[in-house]
């Protein structure tokens, strides 16, 4: 065998020249050539750069130009070999090619097959994967080969499903003073600087050992007699032990045969065959079982099976066993295409062992773009009985709705300034035995037309047209009828950088055809005139060492609508709007078109904002407003309602404040004060302190006073999540009705974060619509980026504890998530 001279400072280049005899060795380059180029280029099928360790560039390999994809670079203490048979490198070997790095004590590279065989302390690195083994053999070009007695470590970027920004939460506004079970501080705009996930992606790691690793191509690994864990090396507290594991990072799916899940080296689950996702996306197979216990269902076990039919179609089967109720089957189907999407959900219990009857619930939602500006919608909901939600604690169809819509809609938009729709809408109403709950009118059908054309001879033109057929099942207490509405409007906006004045005039025309013996036809024509004017003042200031822009925005809004007797018109869809800062700048205090208030009033309001002088983001806002009635209003909903027409004089005062009041502390306040009675009509106040994700406290209070002076809502809400130690955290919520002197909802839980697994125990007591409390218990063991065992309380905590953060997915300091 012909070898290179073993001189430690020599630079060797192994070349294949055309016509070079087999077994020949290229001449050693001159020192000058080596100094000029460092390595000598080759012109052949493959290119090799081979250097001893002491000839590295002072700037490192990264300082050199990007190598050819076929180039191989070998650095070692000693190199020798034959060109056609291979190159042998010994002593701290580093071999690089196209994103692959192999380190070993000894390595042989065979250029004709592009194969590396390495022995002794071998480490291979490629695209986030690291494999350690005493012996490796692999073809670099196609990543085909094997490793014996290997350990592996793989880093991949994956999406956090919990922090997915597309996930919506319950929308709650402090301006809505009606009683609600949702926490009042749930939604805080991200612009106010409280910690919030800025990116749903994060890094996940996988570790394990195997008797043999077979590399089966790019992103494909087959492990024999192997373990799999998301714990850090050396701290493996849980792992999957299997006869064979296949990791497919093209499809982001793992497959295992004869596997067992071991926690603290104790087997807790056996799987003859299993598949699991490698990027957080679901794959066909059984999902983590859900186990819970409630007073209504008893011990409750659901074992979902997910079927990924196609990239845009999937199906989830949810067989459920309840010790008190029996066996239930749930199914969810989802589909998505470029012009339509839909979601179908259903649950069926053939025989409830408590109520001795069949019970079911279903929901059908479908949206379809039919082209040419035409679209359709289906939203159909149903349950078998009034108390289904309270008794069944549905996994698929969680809701507290008592009005379940059944809607068919066809919409048409031939141009940007014209839209139309045709719909049929019915309701299934639950809890009709409650006197406060009434079934609304059905729309069979309703036709809507809305047009808006700006800048027509310096005016804005708009028109609202509607035809509705109202029907009701209760013929004894409700009348059916048709309503036609036409409301053309003309406005003349006068816009200046410092102010804006918009006078508007419209003619509201309504005609009714009512199914009754007398007064079947009723008409109403009302001219409506309004003027809306605003001004904006700004000044720069410095508060606590930061530059701000403070604005002052006064607004005047005048409306004049004459009186028309509307007592002969039935109330089909009108109701009294809440009196809040948004509503006082509207022309009608009623929703719908059955009632139009007679007014001659002026609304005055002022808003001031603090805007960050650097980023331009709003940090604080305060508002106050009041109406001044120049005459007594006379229109009310009906004689039996609590609606009272506003008298001449000033209205209640409304005020609102929201924004940062301290570092990482957000406050929201809405208030309505009655000067005549010297009493607060409505008050909603909340504060949320959140220094970082996983650490949050919130408190809120809501109060509503009825026109007769009685209290309708009087409740406070406290919620939070706070670390007790480095690994233990407490979480909970307490919602109490002062008026009723009863608990509305209580949640208490404790969480343990071990880094690669987490344990949660959560208890909930909830007073349902029926007033009968339901107790639920959740116990979950979550194995990070693999699955969970037990009942999942995360959905409950996300919607009940404002700002709740998943403790085992909290971002590291300095990551994109923590920089918000």
C-alpha positions, 0 to 999 in steps of 0.5 A: 500500500502506498501512503503519504509521508507522515509529517504532521505539518504536511498538507495532503490532497488526494486527487483523481486526474484523468490518466492517473494510474490506479494506485498512484499518489499525487505529488505533495504540493509545494509549501507556497501552493499550500499557503496560497490556497490551503487546499488544492482543487480537484477536477473529477467526479468527486472532490476531496479536501483532505488536511491534517489538523494543524493545517486548518484555516485560522478563521475556521472552516466557516471562513472558506467558500461554500464547498460544492455539494459533492465535496468531502473534507477530511481533517485528521492527525494522520491520513493515508490510503489508495485513491481508488480503494479509499482514504484512511484517517486516524486521530480526531477525525472530522469528515464533512460533506453537504451538511453531514459531519462525522467525528471518530477516532478512525474513519475510512472513506470510499469515494467510488461508493461515497461511503464512510465507515467509522470506528471509535467514539463516533458522532454523526451530526446532520440537520438537527440529529446527532448519533453516537456509536462505536461503529458507523457505516453510511453512504453520505449521498443517500443517507443509507447505512447503519450504526451499532449500539447507538444513542441519538439526539434529535432537535426539531422545530414544532408548533405548540398547539396550546399557544396556537394564535388561531385558537380562540377564547371566549370573547367577553367585554366589560361593556356587556353587563349581563351575567356571564360565567366567563371570567371578565379579564380573559381578553387583554389586547396584546398591545398593552404589553402583558406577556403573550406568545408571539410565536407558536413554534418551539424546539422539541428534542428526542433522545434514546438508545438502540442496539442498532440504527438503520438509516433508510434515507433522508429523514428516515431512521429505524431503531431496533431494541430501542428507547424513545424519550423527550427527556434530556440525556442523562435525566430520562424519567420516562421513555418508550421501550420497543422492539422496533421504532421507525422515525419518519420526519418526512411524514412527521410520524413515529411507529413502534412495535411491541412497545411499553411506556415506562415512567420512573422505570415502571411499565405503565402502558403496553402497546402492541403497535402504536403511531405517534406524531413527531411534530405535534400534528395528529396522525391516524391512530388512538389518541391519549385517553381522557379519564375524569370523574363527575357527580353527573356521569360517574367515572368517565373514560373516553378513548378517541381514535383519529383517522387522517383520511386525507390532508384536508379530511379527517375523522375522530371517533370518541367511544365513551364509557360512563359508569352512571350513564352508560356507553356513548359514541361521539364522532367529529368529521372535518373537511377543508377545500379551496372553496368550502369547509365544514365541521360535523359533530355528533354524540349518541347515547342509546339508553341513559341508565339514569333517565331511561331514554336515548340522548343525543346532540349534534352540530353541522357547520358548513361554508361554501364559496359557490363562485361569482360572489355567491356563497352558502352557509349551514349552521344546524344544532340540536340536542335531545333534551333541555338538560343534556349539557348539564348531565352529559358534560359533553367533550365535543359540544361544550356549550351553555347555550339555551338558543340553538340556531338552525340556519341556512343562508345564501349570500351574494356579493356582485360588487364591493359596494353591494351585498345581499343574503337570504336566510332561514333561521329557526331555534331549539330553545332549552329550559322553556320552563324557566320564565326568563327564557323565551323562544325567539321568532323564526325567520322563514325567510329573511332577505337582506340587501346592503349597499354603500357607495362612497364619494359620489359627488362628494357624498357617501350613499348607503341603503339598507333593505330587508324583508322578513317573515316572522313565525312562532310556534306559540300561536296563542301568545305570539302573532306571525307577520311580514316586515319590509324595511327600506332605509336610504341614507346620504352623508356629507363627510367634511374631513380635515387632519384636525377634525371631521364633521359628518352630517347625515340624513336618512328615511327609514320606511317600514311596512308590516303585514301581520296575521291578525284580524284587525290592524293587519297592515301597519306602516311607519316612515321616519326621517332621521338626521344626525351630525357626528363631529370629532377633533383630535389634539396631541401633545408630546410628554415624558412620563417615568423616563419614557416618551409618550404622545397624549391625545385629547379627542372630544366628540359631539353627536347629534340625532333628531328623530320625530315621534311615531306611535309604534304600539300597534307594531309587534316586537319581533326582533327588537330589544333594548341595547346596553347603555355603554360608551359605544351605544351612546354614539348610535342613533337608536337605543334598540336593536332590530327594526321594530322600535325606533326611538324618538329623540332630539339629543346631543351626546358629548364625549371625550377620549384621551389616550397615551401612545408610546412615543417609540412604537406608536402602541396605545398604552392607556385610554380613558373615556367619559360621555353623557347624553342631553335630551332636549325633549321627553322620549315616548317610545318604549318596547311594550307596556309590560317591559321594564323599558323606560323612555329617557326623560328630558335632561341629562342621561346617566354618565358613562365612563371607561378606563383601560390600559396599563396602570403599572408594570405588567398590570392591566386594568379595565373599568366600565361604569354607568352612574345615575345622577337622579338616584345617586346610584351606580346603575352598572359597574364592571372592573377588573385588573390583571397582573402578569409579569410572565407566562405561567405567572398571573393573578386577576380579579374582577367585579360586576354589578347591575341594578334594575330600573326598579332599584333591585340588583340583578347581577352582583358577583366577583371573580378571582383567578390565577396561576402562580409558581410555588417552587421551581416545579410546583404551581397552583392554579384556580378560580373562585366566582361568587354571586353576592346577590344569590349568596352562592358559588357559581364556579370554583376551580382548584388545581396543582401542577408539577413540571418535571421538564419532560413531563407534567402532572396536573390535578384539577377539581371543579365545582360548577353551578349549571343552569338548573342550579344543581352543582356538578363536581368534576375531577381531572388527573393528567400525566402529560409526557412532553411532545408524546401524549398524555394519560388521564383527563385533560384539564387544559381546555378548562383552565385556558377558558377559565383562568385569564392568562393561563400558561402551560407550565411545561411549554413556557418559553425560555428567556430571550426566546420569541415567546418571552420577548412580547 
